C-alpha cells in the first residue's frame, strides 16, 4: 500500500488495481531509488523492482539455506528484521534471536507483525502503529507472531540489503529477547527474568 501511494502521486498511469498486484510481490520489491518512465505500467514496475531484488540477492546465494531456512522463509525473516531493527548493526543480532526462538518453537513475538496486520492508522497517519495494546497483540491473524508460533505466511515488508544479509547470515548469540528503547537502540537478554 505504501508503494502504491507513492506511485499514485508520481505516475499518471496509476490505477487502483495496482495495490493488489504489488501485494502479490510483497517482500521482493527491493527498496531503492528508481527512475521510472512516466508511462510505466504495473508489470514494468514490478519487473524493475523484483529484478533489482534478484541482483542484490546474488552475492548472498551461496549462504541461503545455512540457517535451515529456504529463500522464501529467509525473506519473511528479513522483512521482520527490516521493521524491528532501526540500525544495521542490530539486524544480524535480531535475526539470530528470531532464529533462536524459531528453533526452540517459541513465538517470535515481533511487534512489526502485529503492526502489519493492523494496517494504516488514520489517527497516527502511519502504516505502523506506534504503541500496541493488549487487544492489538491478541488480534487473530496468521501474521500475529504473538498468537501463532513460527514465521508469518508471507513477508510483512520489503527488506533492504542489510536485513536480507542479516537473515541469511545472522549472528549467533545466546540471546532470546530484545527490547528497543525510544531512540531505537536495542537491549538484549538471555532469559525472561533478565529481559523483564
Steps between C-alpha positions, in 0.01 A plus 500: 500500500784740577659443159161538329447836671839620380433384144157663506660837576774461236355318199213602275444135406414396860196279540342384829545136392875548547469445878397136462773440239766651728379294799559179302871589496538639852842419637659490156453865394848620585505839676730726305503822298347450157446709190169385351363600162188717537304250290612194700236236560483278808663202327804713407526640853481156661760364256741785579465460878511119506794490255689729739414262787655212301812704420551599866445139611766355266786569743314312775390196296776272633389547860126446451395191691785505754252610767259222404266748336407509132530819294129569557531447877817711511315779319214484753754514784682790330173691470450473876861601567453801267215629716634396842855638486569864419879471484703274269723379786196352677351317202721186506454472878121533473498242219700265724259551790198433279668184367575390858132540581393314184737212579357473852140514378443828684271769365698774325293771672606764248301823530551570129287200402208633705549848358479345154167333582355822641579693182470873451438702817291801405558681832879461480514535119731198477491139386687391813310562826739639760358368828341157496234407756421159651197487269731563202728214606199266514379571144426173324719478191765255380727806480469558877820347635383552858207266440650256248852355526719479191541739213204683350377360167658776288728804541366801693723754323755529222838439664809691399842349449605531867192310619537231231867458588413476870232234442733289286812561714373559856725544799475205736447602861341351808241779499128425485364848569547855383348836575524825307529826693351833388800573277482157336806357678467132587550336836543123511434229758552126532216434743151633557602613846791701359270638227239612756 
